[in-house]
């Protein structure tokens, strides 16, 4: 029955899993087929039963256990990779390309050579690829990697004095944020919390979960409280030593977490004053404020009404605006004259003229009502024309009444 085998390549800490029915033990060299081709790997654990794991995917089988010929070819390929790496660096320098070569690898059958490099931006290496293919006479792969992968391939020692985690045991890179350093109360000094790759230390993530759990027992930094009947403020914590640092009424003191919990009498919000007394309410001033607010609202309402009354819609007919205004003024004057004539007429002729005009207007209105029922008129120009005709008729009636009064006056004098 097939078993599960964990294989590592080129001393890289990440393990890849294959299935096998061979009798293998930890440390054996095996030949496997990957997406890059045939490669030589090392078994890093003993074989395990596949039923113990819920894989859900099919695994590639191990080709065979490596023999002496495979090991000799592997050593030869390592020497060829060093020579090819030097040649590639010279070609890149000659072509003046902005890329830094990191490593070179050959597959076990030497059918493919893989160059790894770093660059700040995307590089167009098509001409370089043609040049390298003509030199090495095999398949060429140029792979751009990041600064963390570069540190993993090259290796080195960290600030702790130990080999780099990524080059020794770390299989995959996890996300590391600056909040992890803040959660561990570390000084935000980029030089001290950065690794050999220039990124944040991977070890910041190792203890982040433990610090989150421990800090649930501690007060927040900046919390104001009363300690030993004096106002105090939390200014620092020491999670490992279980200590709390406070500013106790101008004096800096450090107490244990237990002493802090025992001596703390009352917690207060940081935004509030530790000692706060309630002032008596001034009812007279509140009434004056309410009255002033109501007056402001009334004044605002009056201003809005005046603004609405003063605002007039613009006449889209341009030159007809003055004509419409003059017609409106004439209408007002005529209405004033009508109001004057509503009093008792002076003589019989005025009464007859007024009745005649009323009858004419009533007939015209009836005729216009019938026309409007047949065909509605919504033209503004026609409405203005009707108003102007009506105003003209009123003027003529007015002039006729004035001439009649003048004539009657002269005859009386005669």
Buried (B, 14 or more C-beta within 10 A) or exposed (E): EBBBBBBBBEEBBEBBBBBBEBEBEEEBBBBBBBEBBBBBBBBEBEBEEBEEEEEEEEBBBBBEBBEEEBEEBBEEBEEBBEEBBEEBBEBBEEEEBEBEBBBBBBBBEBEBBBBBBBEEEEBEBEEBBEBBEEEBEBEBBBEBBEEBBBBBBEEEEBEEEEEBBBBEEBEEBEEBEEEBBEBBBBEEEEEEBEBBBEBBBBBBBEEBEEBEEBBEEBBEBEBBBBBEEBBBBBEEBBBEEBBBBBBBBEEEBEBEBEBBEEBBEEEBEBEEEBEEEEEEEEEEEEEEEEEEEEEEEEEEEEEEEEEEEEEEEEBEEEEBEEEBEEBEEBBEBBEEBEEEBEEEBEEEBBEEBBEEBEEEEEEBEEEEEEEEEEEEEEEEEEEBEEBBEBBEBBBEBBEBBEEBBEEBEEEEEE
